[in-house]
Protein backbone atom coordinates (compact mmCIF):
# COMPACT_ATOMS: atom_id res chain seq x y z
CA UNK A 1 0.00 0.00 0.00
CA UNK A 2 1.47 3.39 -0.91
CA UNK A 3 2.00 5.68 2.06
CA UNK A 4 1.33 8.97 0.30
CA UNK A 5 -1.19 8.24 -2.45
CA UNK A 6 -4.45 6.49 -3.20
CA UNK A 7 -4.82 3.61 -5.65
CA UNK A 8 -8.02 4.02 -7.65
CA UNK A 9 -7.66 0.93 -9.86
CA UNK A 10 -6.13 -2.38 -8.82
CA UNK A 11 -5.58 -5.28 -11.23
CA UNK A 12 -5.61 -8.43 -9.09
CA UNK A 13 -2.78 -10.72 -10.23
CA UNK A 14 -4.50 -13.79 -8.74
CA UNK A 15 -7.88 -13.57 -10.47
CA UNK A 16 -7.49 -10.77 -13.01
CA UNK A 17 -10.32 -8.67 -11.52
CA UNK A 18 -10.15 -4.90 -11.80
CA UNK A 19 -11.08 -3.36 -8.47
CA UNK A 20 -12.20 0.25 -8.19
CA UNK A 21 -13.26 2.14 -5.06
CA UNK A 22 -16.82 1.87 -3.85
CA UNK A 23 -18.86 5.06 -4.00
CA UNK A 24 -17.69 7.49 -1.33
CA UNK A 25 -14.26 5.87 -0.85
CA UNK A 26 -11.03 7.40 -2.14
CA UNK A 27 -9.24 4.19 -3.10
CA UNK A 28 -9.40 0.41 -3.29
CA UNK A 29 -7.67 0.04 0.10
CA UNK A 30 -10.44 2.03 1.81
CA UNK A 31 -13.11 -0.04 0.05
CA UNK A 32 -11.67 -3.55 0.37
CA UNK A 33 -8.82 -3.45 2.89
CA UNK A 34 -8.86 -4.13 6.61
CA UNK A 35 -7.75 -0.56 7.35
CA UNK A 36 -8.10 2.68 5.38
CA UNK A 37 -5.17 3.99 3.35
CA UNK A 38 -2.45 6.04 5.11
CA UNK A 39 -3.63 9.43 3.72
CA UNK A 40 -7.08 8.82 5.25
CA UNK A 41 -5.58 7.50 8.50
CA UNK A 42 -3.51 10.69 8.81
CA UNK A 43 -6.68 12.81 8.60
CA UNK A 44 -8.43 10.86 11.39
CA UNK A 45 -7.80 11.72 15.00
CA UNK A 46 -8.48 8.78 17.27
CA UNK A 47 -10.26 9.63 20.51
CA UNK A 48 -10.49 13.33 19.62
CA UNK A 49 -14.26 13.56 19.87
CA UNK A 50 -15.65 15.43 22.89
CA UNK A 51 -17.22 13.32 25.63
MOPAC internal coordinates of N, CA, C and O (Angstrom, degrees):
PM7 1SCF
backbone

  N    0.0000 0     0.00 0     0.00 0    0    0    0
  C    1.4407 1     0.00 0     0.00 0    1    0    0
  C    1.5268 1   108.11 1     0.00 0    2    1    0
  O    1.2310 1   119.85 1   -51.07 1    3    2    1
  N    1.3215 1   117.88 1   128.93 1    3    2    1
  C    1.4620 1   119.38 1   177.72 1    5    3    2
  C    1.5250 1   110.35 1   -66.87 1    6    5    3
  O    1.2310 1   120.64 1   -32.39 1    7    6    5
  N    1.3098 1   116.38 1   147.61 1    7    6    5
  C    1.4610 1   119.73 1  -177.38 1    9    7    6
  C    1.5149 1   113.27 1   -92.32 1   10    9    7
  O    1.2310 1   119.70 1   168.80 1   11   10    9
  N    1.3288 1   118.19 1   -11.20 1   11   10    9
  C    1.4552 1   119.57 1  -175.83 1   13   11   10
  C    1.5296 1   113.59 1  -132.90 1   14   13   11
  O    1.2310 1   120.16 1  -164.74 1   15   14   13
  N    1.3194 1   117.29 1    15.26 1   15   14   13
  C    1.4590 1   120.24 1  -178.24 1   17   15   14
  C    1.5178 1   110.55 1  -152.81 1   18   17   15
  O    1.2310 1   121.26 1   -17.77 1   19   18   17
  N    1.3195 1   115.20 1   162.23 1   19   18   17
  C    1.4554 1   121.37 1   177.28 1   21   19   18
  C    1.5265 1   109.38 1  -102.13 1   22   21   19
  O    1.2310 1   120.37 1   -31.99 1   23   22   21
  N    1.3140 1   116.90 1   148.01 1   23   22   21
  C    1.4556 1   122.37 1   176.60 1   25   23   22
  C    1.5248 1   106.76 1  -107.41 1   26   25   23
  O    1.2310 1   120.71 1   -65.40 1   27   26   25
  N    1.3424 1   116.24 1   114.60 1   27   26   25
  C    1.4607 1   119.19 1  -175.60 1   29   27   26
  C    1.5200 1   113.27 1   -95.19 1   30   29   27
  O    1.2310 1   119.73 1   166.14 1   31   30   29
  N    1.3211 1   118.13 1   -13.86 1   31   30   29
  C    1.4645 1   121.56 1   174.61 1   33   31   30
  C    1.5216 1   107.63 1  -139.68 1   34   33   31
  O    1.2310 1   121.13 1   -49.66 1   35   34   33
  N    1.3388 1   115.44 1   130.34 1   35   34   33
  C    1.4618 1   120.36 1   178.45 1   37   35   34
  C    1.5158 1   108.59 1  -127.56 1   38   37   35
  O    1.2310 1   120.56 1   -54.39 1   39   38   37
  N    1.3234 1   116.53 1   125.61 1   39   38   37
  C    1.4599 1   123.00 1   177.77 1   41   39   38
  C    1.5274 1   107.33 1   -97.60 1   42   41   39
  O    1.2310 1   120.35 1   -74.46 1   43   42   41
  N    1.3269 1   116.94 1   105.54 1   43   42   41
  C    1.4555 1   121.23 1  -176.70 1   45   43   42
  C    1.5298 1   110.27 1   -67.62 1   46   45   43
  O    1.2310 1   119.99 1   -59.33 1   47   46   45
  N    1.3349 1   117.62 1   120.67 1   47   46   45
  C    1.4596 1   119.85 1  -179.78 1   49   47   46
  C    1.5310 1   112.69 1   -70.64 1   50   49   47
  O    1.2310 1   119.90 1   156.25 1   51   50   49
  N    1.3267 1   117.80 1   -23.75 1   51   50   49
  C    1.4577 1   120.65 1  -178.04 1   53   51   50
  C    1.5245 1   112.66 1   -75.98 1   54   53   51
  O    1.2310 1   120.36 1   135.33 1   55   54   53
  N    1.3332 1   116.91 1   -44.67 1   55   54   53
  C    1.4661 1   119.40 1  -175.12 1   57   55   54
  C    1.5234 1   114.15 1  -118.29 1   58   57   55
  O    1.2310 1   120.04 1   170.62 1   59   58   57
  N    1.3307 1   117.53 1    -9.38 1   59   58   57
  C    1.4519 1   120.75 1   178.61 1   61   59   58
  C    1.5263 1   114.38 1    82.43 1   62   61   59
  O    1.2310 1   119.78 1  -175.93 1   63   62   61
  N    1.3320 1   118.02 1     4.07 1   63   62   61
  C    1.4651 1   120.96 1   179.83 1   65   63   62
  C    1.5231 1   110.51 1   -71.68 1   66   65   63
  O    1.2310 1   121.17 1   -34.97 1   67   66   65
  N    1.3288 1   115.38 1   145.03 1   67   66   65
  C    1.4580 1   121.33 1   173.77 1   69   67   66
  C    1.5166 1   107.02 1   -99.92 1   70   69   67
  O    1.2310 1   120.31 1   -65.07 1   71   70   69
  N    1.3184 1   117.02 1   114.93 1   71   70   69
  C    1.4492 1   121.50 1   178.85 1   73   71   70
  C    1.5246 1   109.51 1   -97.66 1   74   73   71
  O    1.2310 1   120.87 1   -42.78 1   75   74   73
  N    1.3123 1   115.94 1   137.22 1   75   74   73
  C    1.4517 1   122.41 1   173.69 1   77   75   74
  C    1.5230 1   107.31 1  -128.04 1   78   77   75
  O    1.2310 1   119.82 1   -21.21 1   79   78   77
  N    1.3327 1   117.95 1   158.79 1   79   78   77
  C    1.4616 1   119.56 1  -178.03 1   81   79   78
  C    1.5292 1   111.98 1   -63.55 1   82   81   79
  O    1.2310 1   121.49 1   -31.96 1   83   82   81
  N    1.3184 1   114.76 1   148.04 1   83   82   81
  C    1.4576 1   119.97 1   172.85 1   85   83   82
  C    1.5234 1   107.79 1   -72.41 1   86   85   83
  O    1.2310 1   120.48 1   -21.91 1   87   86   85
  N    1.3155 1   116.69 1   158.09 1   87   86   85
  C    1.4575 1   121.19 1  -179.30 1   89   87   86
  C    1.5279 1   110.56 1   -55.51 1   90   89   87
  O    1.2310 1   120.75 1   -50.43 1   91   90   89
  N    1.3206 1   116.18 1   129.57 1   91   90   89
  C    1.4564 1   121.82 1   179.82 1   93   91   90
  C    1.5168 1   114.51 1    94.41 1   94   93   91
  O    1.2310 1   119.73 1   167.06 1   95   94   93
  N    1.3380 1   118.12 1   -12.94 1   95   94   93
  C    1.4596 1   121.84 1   178.10 1   97   95   94
  C    1.5239 1   109.66 1   -98.87 1   98   97   95
  O    1.2310 1   120.82 1   -27.96 1   99   98   97
  N    1.3310 1   116.03 1   152.04 1   99   98   97
  C    1.4648 1   119.69 1  -177.68 1  101   99   98
  C    1.5142 1   113.45 1   -85.81 1  102  101   99
  O    1.2310 1   120.18 1   155.85 1  103  102  101
  N    1.3499 1   117.27 1   -24.15 1  103  102  101
  C    1.4600 1   118.90 1  -175.72 1  105  103  102
  C    1.5237 1   111.05 1  -156.91 1  106  105  103
  O    1.2310 1   120.81 1    -7.46 1  107  106  105
  N    1.3217 1   116.05 1   172.54 1  107  106  105
  C    1.4611 1   120.69 1  -178.45 1  109  107  106
  C    1.5252 1   112.19 1   -66.51 1  110  109  107
  O    1.2310 1   119.55 1   151.10 1  111  110  109
  N    1.3289 1   118.47 1   -28.90 1  111  110  109
  C    1.4606 1   120.39 1   178.88 1  113  111  110
  C    1.5260 1   110.73 1   -67.45 1  114  113  111
  O    1.2310 1   120.32 1   141.49 1  115  114  113
  N    1.3418 1   116.99 1   -38.51 1  115  114  113
  C    1.4671 1   120.25 1   178.42 1  117  115  114
  C    1.5280 1   110.85 1   -69.38 1  118  117  115
  O    1.2310 1   119.97 1   147.81 1  119  118  117
  N    1.3284 1   117.67 1   -32.19 1  119  118  117
  C    1.4588 1   121.21 1  -178.68 1  121  119  118
  C    1.5218 1   112.95 1   -80.47 1  122  121  119
  O    1.2310 1   119.69 1   140.21 1  123  122  121
  N    1.3229 1   118.19 1   -39.79 1  123  122  121
  C    1.4605 1   120.93 1  -169.70 1  125  123  122
  C    1.5240 1   114.55 1  -120.37 1  126  125  123
  O    1.2310 1   119.55 1   169.93 1  127  126  125
  N    1.3161 1   118.47 1   -10.07 1  127  126  125
  C    1.4577 1   121.15 1  -177.48 1  129  127  126
  C    1.5176 1   112.68 1   -84.74 1  130  129  127
  O    1.2310 1   121.10 1    -9.37 1  131  130  129
  N    1.3182 1   115.50 1   170.63 1  131  130  129
  C    1.4586 1   121.64 1   177.48 1  133  131  130
  C    1.5279 1   111.94 1   -75.71 1  134  133  131
  O    1.2310 1   120.46 1   152.72 1  135  134  133
  N    1.3271 1   116.73 1   -27.28 1  135  134  133
  C    1.4595 1   122.71 1   178.68 1  137  135  134
  C    1.5261 1   108.48 1  -133.78 1  138  137  135
  O    1.2310 1   119.95 1   -26.09 1  139  138  137
  N    1.3251 1   117.71 1   153.91 1  139  138  137
  C    1.4587 1   119.35 1   177.48 1  141  139  138
  C    1.5290 1   111.20 1   -68.64 1  142  141  139
  O    1.2310 1   120.44 1   -15.75 1  143  142  141
  N    1.3074 1   116.77 1   164.25 1  143  142  141
  C    1.4629 1   121.86 1  -178.81 1  145  143  142
  C    1.5357 1   110.74 1   -65.81 1  146  145  143
  O    1.2310 1   119.77 1   -23.18 1  147  146  145
  N    1.3365 1   118.05 1   156.82 1  147  146  145
  C    1.4631 1   121.47 1  -178.34 1  149  147  146
  C    1.5335 1   114.47 1   -54.79 1  150  149  147
  O    1.2310 1   118.22 1   139.19 1  151  150  149
  N    1.3494 1   121.01 1   -40.81 1  151  150  149
  C    1.4691 1   117.98 1   177.97 1  153  151  150
  C    1.5288 1   112.79 1   -59.22 1  154  153  151
  O    1.2310 1   119.82 1   142.48 1  155  154  153
  N    1.3220 1   117.96 1   -37.52 1  155  154  153
  C    1.4630 1   121.14 1   178.26 1  157  155  154
  C    1.5275 1   109.89 1   -72.86 1  158  157  155
  O    1.2310 1   119.84 1   139.50 1  159  158  157
  N    1.3192 1   117.91 1   -40.50 1  159  158  157
  C    1.4600 1   120.75 1   178.13 1  161  159  158
  C    1.5242 1   111.01 1   -59.57 1  162  161  159
  O    1.2310 1   120.24 1   141.84 1  163  162  161
  N    1.3215 1   117.14 1   -38.16 1  163  162  161
  C    1.4656 1   121.44 1  -178.83 1  165  163  162
  C    1.5247 1   111.44 1   -66.28 1  166  165  163
  O    1.2310 1   119.93 1   151.69 1  167  166  165
  N    1.3270 1   117.74 1   -28.31 1  167  166  165
  C    1.4605 1   121.32 1   179.83 1  169  167  166
  C    1.5184 1   111.81 1   -79.51 1  170  169  167
  O    1.2310 1   119.42 1   157.41 1  171  170  169
  N    1.3242 1   118.71 1   -22.59 1  171  170  169
  C    1.4605 1   122.62 1  -177.53 1  173  171  170
  C    1.5149 1   110.31 1   -85.65 1  174  173  171
  O    1.2310 1   121.36 1   -37.28 1  175  174  173
  N    1.3026 1   115.00 1   142.72 1  175  174  173
  C    1.4625 1   119.91 1   179.11 1  177  175  174
  C    1.5271 1   107.92 1  -121.19 1  178  177  175
  O    1.2310 1   121.01 1   -78.15 1  179  178  177
  N    1.3034 1   115.68 1   101.85 1  179  178  177
  C    1.4543 1   121.63 1  -178.14 1  181  179  178
  C    1.5291 1   110.68 1   -60.94 1  182  181  179
  O    1.2310 1   121.48 1   -44.16 1  183  182  181
  N    1.3075 1   114.78 1   135.84 1  183  182  181
  C    1.4697 1   121.20 1   175.94 1  185  183  182
  C    1.5184 1   113.58 1    61.75 1  186  185  183
  O    1.2310 1   119.16 1  -156.24 1  187  186  185
  N    1.3255 1   119.21 1    23.76 1  187  186  185
  C    1.4610 1   120.43 1  -179.19 1  189  187  186
  C    1.5172 1   113.11 1   -94.24 1  190  189  187
  O    1.2310 1   120.15 1   176.59 1  191  190  189
  N    1.3290 1   117.33 1    -3.41 1  191  190  189
  C    1.4561 1   119.12 1  -179.03 1  193  191  190
  C    1.5405 1   109.93 1   -75.55 1  194  193  191
  O    1.2310 1   120.81 1   -36.28 1  195  194  193
  N    1.3346 1   116.05 1   143.72 1  195  194  193
  C    1.4652 1   118.98 1   178.98 1  197  195  194
  C    1.5134 1   111.34 1   -66.65 1  198  197  195
  O    1.2310 1   119.98 1   -30.93 1  199  198  197
  N    1.3017 1   117.64 1   149.07 1  199  198  197
  C    1.4666 1   122.63 1   179.97 1  201  199  198
  C    1.4910 1   111.34 1  -101.79 1  202  201  199
  O    1.2310 1   120.10 1   180.00 1  203  202  201

